[in-house]
Amino acid sequence: MDKATLQNIHNRIKPYIHKTPVLTSKLIDEICDANVFFKCENFQKMGAFKMRGAANAILILTEAQKSKGVVTHSSGNFAQALSLAAKQIGVTAYIVMPKNAPQVKKDAVRTYEGIIIECDSNIKAREDEAHRVVIEKGATFIHPSNDDNVIHGQGTAAIELLEEYPNLDYIFTPVGGGGLLAGTLLAAINFSENCKVIAGEPKNVDDAYRSLISGNIEKNDSTNTIADGLRTHLGDRNFPIIKKHVEKIIRVEEDEIIYAMKLIWERMKIIIEPSSAVAFAAVLKQKSEFKNKKIGVLISGGNVDLSHLPF
């Protein structure tokens, strides 16, 4: 993937996304002993970076494909992102969601005119139901993170950050499905001289960390983390990019995630979700290593259940 192609992707999706702000905090700089620049995708349309990949994946479809709609399986931000992007572009979106998905997320999908198809709460049920929609409706399946067009769209957040601050030493992202991390890596390779990319991951679901060690895509036996957006695993489209280019993955404990989340809420006065706090928690965990460096942190989203805050 070359710079010109990534720039074309960025230009293509611009009418459908927000250019999100980059915020700083003197106090957080003092705590980290570094210059930290927060790329705030919590201010993105539908509240998360996933709007970028969803828009790109729909826009590259042929008119014939668009006429039959798109389908994904997701209980979280990608369900909302694909629904809203499809609505803006004039395409039908079928969203396979587990029956026990939070009502607030189902309501958001319906607000964006996504058509919800409920299934049992396991990955096989999700995949089977999405496949059924592909066969019956002729819809195009779009994976939330393991899709080249989604990955390239997600990378535009880092492109914007590097356009504004071209001399960053590091960019930190959270890692779950791997789409944001892979896209950020492609952006850093093409839009910076020597900016390195580091991922934060909950220790309780450290499949990406273990995948780097083994060289194969590992999975988790447990989903026991507050960072609900990071409970999934890498895919065969994003893992090769991550394996080749990521500087390292830093694992963080649950209390470190909560502390990082609380610090940003209190000091920066912005709402971020637990998954977003993981990247900042990784900075804090090994801050001595990054002393006096310029660090970009991708705040991936701000879709929080306010009735279940961890503090």
Buried (B, 14 or more C-beta within 10 A) or exposed (E): BEEEEBBEBBEBBEEBBBBBBBBEBEEBBEBBEBBBBBBBBBBBBBBBBBBBBBBBBBBBBEEEBBEBBBBBBBBBBBBBBBBBBBBBBEBBBBBBBBEEBBEEBBEBBEEBEBBBBBBEEEEEBBBBBBBBBBEEBEBBBBBBBBBBBBBBBBBBBBBBBBEBBEEBBBBBBBBBBBBBBBBBBBBBBBBBEEBBBBBBBBBBBBBBBBBBEEEEBBEBEEEEBBBBBBBBBBBEBBBEBBBEBBBEBBBBBBEBBBBBBBBBBEEBEBBBBBBBBBBBBBBBBEBEEBEEBBBBBBBBBBBBEEEEEBE
